[in-house]
Amino acid sequence: MATYRAELAASKQDICQAISERAQHLHTEIDQIVAELCQDVNERITTENLAADQTAAKLVNLLSKCQTAETFAQAILLHGR
């Protein structure tokens, strides 16, 4: 009976050690996946911000042209050609 108890205790210790090692391995894998996902999100946000900035710059240019055209149109209405 004492031998059986010792074997059970050793088995328990081996199982707990295996579980602990697997948990540590999974924790490392999860950390790596999280880091990769964060990097992907950062890259996508940077890309979206760049696209938004480019669009805003085009809109500013378009608004400037529209304001110039409006000024010329008002001058033509007031003074003729």
VOPAGU-2260 file (C-alpha; in pm, 1 decimal, decimal comma):
REM VOPAGU-2260
SITE   aa  ch    i         X         Y         Z
SITE  MET   A    0       0,0       0,0       0,0
SITE  ALA   A    1     286,1     238,0      79,8
SITE  THR   A    2     439,7     167,8    -261,0
SITE  TYR   A    3     106,6     241,4    -430,2
SITE  ARG   A    4      77,5     571,4    -241,4
SITE  ALA   A    5     430,6     666,0    -341,0
SITE  GLU   A    6     353,7     583,5    -704,7
SITE  LEU   A    7      35,2     791,6    -691,0
SITE  ALA   A    8     223,1    1082,2    -535,9
SITE  ALA   A    9     490,3    1058,4    -806,3
SITE  SER   A   10     224,1    1036,0   -1077,2
SITE  LYS   A   11      44,4    1334,1    -928,9
SITE  GLN   A   12     368,0    1532,3    -925,6
SITE  ASP   A   13     447,7    1431,8   -1285,9
SITE  ILE   A   14      97,8    1524,2   -1401,7
SITE  CYS   A   15     108,3    1858,7   -1221,4
SITE  GLN   A   16     450,6    1931,3   -1369,3
SITE  ALA   A   17     328,2    1842,5   -1719,6
SITE  ILE   A   18      21,9    2064,5   -1676,2
SITE  SER   A   19     237,5    2349,7   -1549,0
SITE  GLU   A   20     478,6    2318,0   -1842,0
SITE  ARG   A   21     191,8    2305,8   -2091,6
SITE  ALA   A   22      30,0    2609,2   -1930,9
SITE  GLN   A   23     357,1    2800,5   -1954,9
SITE  HIS   A   24     394,8    2699,5   -2319,1
SITE  LEU   A   25      38,8    2810,1   -2396,8
SITE  HIS   A   26      95,5    3135,4   -2211,6
SITE  THR   A   27     400,7    3202,6   -2428,4
SITE  GLU   A   28     205,3    3121,8   -2745,6
SITE  ILE   A   29     -80,6    3348,9   -2639,2
SITE  ASP   A   30     162,2    3633,6   -2567,5
SITE  GLN   A   31     313,9    3590,0   -2912,6
SITE  ILE   A   32     -27,5    3588,9   -3081,3
SITE  VAL   A   33    -133,3    3898,8   -2887,0
SITE  ALA   A   34     185,0    4079,0   -2991,2
SITE  GLU   A   35     125,5    3987,5   -3356,5
SITE  LEU   A   36    -237,7    4100,4   -3341,6
SITE  CYS   A   37    -138,0    4430,3   -3180,5
SITE  GLN   A   38     121,3    4484,3   -3452,6
SITE  ASP   A   39    -140,3    4412,1   -3721,0
SITE  VAL   A   40    -384,1    4656,0   -3560,1
SITE  ASN   A   41    -115,7    4924,9   -3537,3
SITE  GLU   A   42     -24,4    4877,9   -3903,6
SITE  ARG   A   43    -388,6    4893,3   -4012,3
SITE  ILE   A   44    -455,4    5204,1   -3805,8
SITE  THR   A   45    -145,1    5370,7   -3949,7
SITE  THR   A   46    -262,0    5284,0   -4301,8
SITE  GLU   A   47    -612,7    5416,8   -4233,2
SITE  ASN   A   48    -475,1    5738,2   -4082,9
SITE  LEU   A   49    -251,8    5790,3   -4385,1
SITE  ALA   A   50    -547,1    5736,7   -4619,9
SITE  ALA   A   51    -759,8    5977,6   -4415,1
SITE  ASP   A   52    -483,4    6239,4   -4421,7
SITE  GLN   A   53    -445,8    6203,7   -4799,0
SITE  THR   A   54    -821,3    6235,9   -4846,7
SITE  ALA   A   55    -832,9    6540,9   -4620,6
SITE  ALA   A   56    -551,0    6703,3   -4818,0
SITE  LYS   A   57    -739,9    6644,5   -5142,4
SITE  LEU   A   58   -1055,9    6792,0   -4990,4
SITE  VAL   A   59    -869,4    7101,8   -4872,5
SITE  ASN   A   60    -733,3    7147,6   -5224,8
SITE  LEU   A   61   -1080,3    7099,0   -5373,6
SITE  LEU   A   62   -1235,5    7345,8   -5128,8
SITE  SER   A   63    -971,5    7602,0   -5218,8
SITE  LYS   A   64   -1048,0    7560,0   -5588,7
SITE  CYS   A   65   -1422,2    7586,5   -5521,4
SITE  GLN   A   66   -1373,2    7906,4   -5322,8
SITE  THR   A   67   -1165,0    8053,2   -5605,2
SITE  ALA   A   68   -1429,1    7954,3   -5860,2
SITE  GLU   A   69   -1701,2    8105,1   -5643,2
SITE  THR   A   70   -1506,9    8430,6   -5615,4
SITE  PHE   A   71   -1465,3    8448,8   -5994,1
SITE  ALA   A   72   -1832,4    8363,7   -6048,0
SITE  GLN   A   73   -1940,7    8641,6   -5811,8
SITE  ALA   A   74   -1708,3    8888,1   -5983,9
SITE  ILE   A   75   -1853,0    8794,3   -6323,3
SITE  LEU   A   76   -2206,9    8835,3   -6189,3
SITE  LEU   A   77   -2125,5    9176,5   -6045,1
SITE  HIS   A   78   -1907,1    9316,7   -6320,3
SITE  GLY   A   79   -1978,5    9105,7   -6624,0
SITE  ARG   A   80   -1702,9    8975,1   -6844,1
